[in-house]
């Protein structure tokens, strides 16, 4: 592992762990939400009002990435005018992809929005 950054070394050792991958996905989702808020000129207070929650909760979600439920992720996306169409699962051995929602099956219209590109994740062949 000589000559590699500490992050590359960490990914090499922990990259396949579910907790590590989940944290990476949540980080990516929160980055997308933050970008959308900036595009729309929305504040945390604006998002909180649309969700019927507090600004402090939105700050915590965006900055500290608690273990969010899927419902919370969908509500947060909706508050900034986005919709989550589904997630992709890939076989650990072949990296063949599987759509998780009927809306996502057979479509690859927006490959840039399919989630983070982690060196240990890989992409499904042909995608």
Helices and strands as residue ranges (DSSP letters): H 6-14, H 18-40, H 44-51, H 55-64, H 70-79, E 88-90, E 97-99, G 111-113
